[in-house]
Amino acid sequence: MKTITISSKNQVVIPSSVRTRLKLRSGDKLVIERLTDKEVVLRKEPSYGDFIGTLPAQQQDPVKRIRDLRDNWE
């Protein structure tokens, strides 16, 4: 378990081992969610780069795909 300290400016430093494991970089945004009065969860907010490559590639010619969609329109 890692321990962090709140600074006089109410800032916290995330340990480097956690930043590495979560692939956090400068400028990344974190979402904080309160679980109970004494527990919170920090999650990395997904960025556009996290979604690159998640959709299947289109194997079909785009012109043919449009024509098929148009022809099958109900």
Backbone as JSON, one array per atom type, in Angstrom:
{
  "sequence": "MKTITISSKNQVVIPSSVRTRLKLRSGDKLVIERLTDKEVVLRKEPSYGDFIGTLPAQQQDPVKRIRDLRDNWE",
  "N": [[0.84, -1.17, 0.0], [0.55, 2.2, -0.86], [1.42, 5.39, 0.48], [0.4, 8.73, 0.5], [0.96, 12.26, 0.87], [-0.78, 15.21, 1.71], [-0.01, 18.39, 0.55], [0.84, 21.73, 1.77], [-0.47, 23.32, 0.0], [-2.65, 21.88, -0.65], [-2.1, 19.82, -2.48], [-1.3, 16.69, -4.06], [1.12, 14.11, -4.59], [1.45, 11.64, -6.94], [2.78, 8.48, -6.59], [5.67, 7.36, -8.44], [5.7, 4.68, -9.27], [3.01, 4.04, -9.39], [2.13, 5.91, -11.28], [3.53, 4.96, -13.51], [2.46, 2.38, -13.82], [-0.22, 3.0, -14.4], [0.13, 4.39, -16.67], [0.28, 7.21, -16.66], [0.64, 10.58, -17.65], [2.02, 13.89, -17.76], [-0.48, 16.3, -17.67], [-2.56, 14.54, -18.08], [-5.89, 13.68, -17.13], [-7.59, 12.96, -14.11], [-10.28, 11.18, -12.65], [-12.13, 11.58, -9.79], [-13.84, 9.69, -7.42], [-16.14, 9.4, -4.87], [-16.41, 6.84, -2.56], [-17.1, 6.12, 0.09], [-17.43, 7.91, 3.22], [-14.78, 7.95, 3.9], [-13.33, 6.88, 1.85], [-12.03, 7.06, -1.41], [-11.85, 6.84, -5.0], [-9.51, 7.02, -7.56], [-9.48, 7.45, -11.01], [-8.11, 7.13, -14.24], [-9.01, 9.42, -16.66], [-10.39, 8.58, -19.75], [-8.67, 9.25, -22.8], [-8.73, 10.58, -26.17], [-6.76, 9.2, -27.55], [-6.71, 6.77, -26.25], [-8.74, 5.36, -27.41], [-8.05, 4.8, -29.98], [-7.81, 2.41, -32.48], [-9.63, 0.68, -31.36], [-11.98, 0.18, -32.66], [-13.29, -2.02, -35.15], [-11.57, -2.44, -38.22], [-12.67, -1.15, -41.36], [-13.43, -3.32, -43.86], [-14.57, -3.22, -46.26], [-15.07, -1.57, -49.41], [-15.63, 1.88, -49.21], [-17.41, 3.26, -50.94], [-18.94, 1.22, -52.05], [-20.09, 0.3, -49.7], [-21.74, 2.48, -48.96], [-23.5, 2.49, -51.12], [-24.71, -0.03, -50.76], [-25.98, 0.42, -48.29], [-27.76, 2.44, -49.06], [-29.3, 1.07, -51.01], [-30.51, -0.86, -49.44], [-32.13, 0.51, -47.74], [-34.95, 0.99, -45.72]],
  "CA": [[0.0, 0.0, 0.0], [1.31, 3.44, -0.95], [0.91, 6.49, 1.27], [0.72, 10.05, -0.04], [0.73, 13.35, 1.82], [-1.35, 16.43, 1.14], [0.88, 19.52, 0.82], [0.2, 22.94, 2.32], [-1.3, 23.88, -1.07], [-3.66, 20.84, -0.91], [-1.7, 19.04, -3.65], [-0.75, 15.37, -3.76], [2.02, 13.56, -5.59], [1.17, 10.22, -7.17], [4.07, 7.8, -6.67], [6.09, 7.03, -9.81], [5.32, 3.31, -9.61], [1.59, 4.08, -9.75], [2.05, 6.63, -12.56], [4.02, 4.07, -14.55], [1.49, 1.29, -14.01], [-1.43, 3.56, -15.01], [0.56, 5.12, -17.87], [-0.1, 8.6, -16.48], [1.6, 11.57, -18.13], [1.68, 15.26, -17.42], [-1.64, 16.78, -18.42], [-3.66, 13.58, -18.02], [-6.93, 14.02, -16.16], [-8.06, 11.88, -13.25], [-11.63, 11.32, -12.13], [-12.19, 11.15, -8.39], [-15.19, 9.25, -7.07], [-16.24, 9.09, -3.44], [-17.08, 5.58, -2.25], [-17.68, 6.31, 1.43], [-16.91, 9.15, 3.81], [-13.33, 7.86, 4.08], [-12.71, 6.2, 0.72], [-12.22, 7.61, -2.75], [-11.18, 6.12, -6.07], [-9.01, 7.84, -8.66], [-9.41, 6.73, -12.28], [-7.63, 7.92, -15.36], [-10.06, 9.75, -17.62], [-9.94, 8.15, -21.07], [-8.41, 10.29, -23.79], [-9.0, 10.12, -27.52], [-5.73, 8.25, -27.92], [-7.01, 5.46, -25.68], [-9.74, 4.68, -28.23], [-7.52, 4.49, -31.31], [-7.62, 0.99, -32.73], [-10.61, -0.15, -30.67], [-13.04, -0.17, -33.6], [-12.8, -2.89, -36.22], [-11.28, -1.76, -39.48], [-13.64, -1.39, -42.43], [-12.82, -4.15, -44.9], [-15.32, -3.02, -47.49], [-14.9, -0.31, -50.11], [-16.62, 2.81, -48.66], [-18.43, 3.59, -51.94], [-19.83, 0.06, -52.1], [-20.84, 0.28, -48.44], [-22.79, 3.51, -49.06], [-24.49, 2.0, -52.09], [-25.45, -1.11, -50.1], [-26.86, 1.03, -47.3], [-28.81, 3.14, -49.79], [-30.16, 0.09, -51.66], [-31.25, -1.63, -48.43], [-32.87, 1.43, -46.88], [-36.38, 0.64, -45.64]],
  "C": [[0.89, 1.24, 0.0], [0.62, 4.5, -0.1], [1.33, 7.79, 0.6], [0.35, 11.09, 0.99], [0.15, 14.54, 1.08], [-0.45, 17.59, 1.53], [0.1, 20.69, 1.4], [-0.69, 23.62, 1.29], [-2.39, 22.89, -1.49], [-3.37, 20.06, -2.19], [-1.18, 17.68, -3.18], [0.15, 14.95, -4.91], [1.71, 12.08, -5.71], [2.52, 9.53, -7.34], [4.39, 7.35, -8.1], [5.7, 5.62, -10.21], [3.85, 3.24, -10.03], [1.41, 4.79, -11.09], [2.49, 5.75, -13.72], [3.0, 2.99, -14.86], [0.22, 1.78, -14.72], [-1.14, 4.32, -16.3], [0.09, 6.57, -17.83], [1.03, 9.5, -16.97], [1.14, 12.95, -17.67], [0.52, 15.72, -18.29], [-2.81, 15.81, -18.44], [-4.65, 14.0, -16.94], [-7.33, 12.76, -15.4], [-9.47, 12.21, -12.78], [-11.6, 10.8, -10.7], [-13.65, 10.83, -8.05], [-15.2, 8.86, -5.61], [-17.01, 7.8, -3.25], [-17.82, 5.67, -0.92], [-17.13, 7.62, 1.96], [-15.39, 9.14, 3.96], [-12.62, 7.2, 2.92], [-13.06, 6.9, -0.59], [-11.46, 6.74, -3.75], [-10.75, 7.14, -7.1], [-8.92, 6.97, -9.9], [-8.88, 7.67, -13.33], [-8.8, 8.16, -16.31], [-9.58, 9.33, -19.01], [-9.71, 9.35, -21.99], [-8.72, 9.72, -25.17], [-7.99, 9.05, -27.96], [-5.98, 6.85, -27.38], [-7.98, 4.67, -26.55], [-9.24, 4.33, -29.63], [-7.28, 3.0, -31.42], [-8.63, 0.1, -32.05], [-11.77, -0.56, -31.58], [-12.49, -1.08, -34.68], [-12.59, -2.09, -37.51], [-12.34, -2.11, -40.52], [-12.94, -2.14, -43.56], [-13.42, -3.86, -46.26], [-14.99, -1.65, -48.08], [-15.99, 0.66, -49.63], [-17.73, 3.16, -49.66], [-19.44, 2.45, -52.04], [-20.68, -0.01, -50.84], [-21.98, 1.29, -48.48], [-23.89, 3.05, -50.01], [-25.35, 0.89, -51.48], [-26.43, -0.54, -49.08], [-28.05, 1.73, -47.98], [-29.8, 2.15, -50.4], [-31.02, -0.68, -50.66], [-32.06, -0.77, -47.47], [-34.35, 1.06, -46.9], [-37.19, 1.83, -45.24]]
}
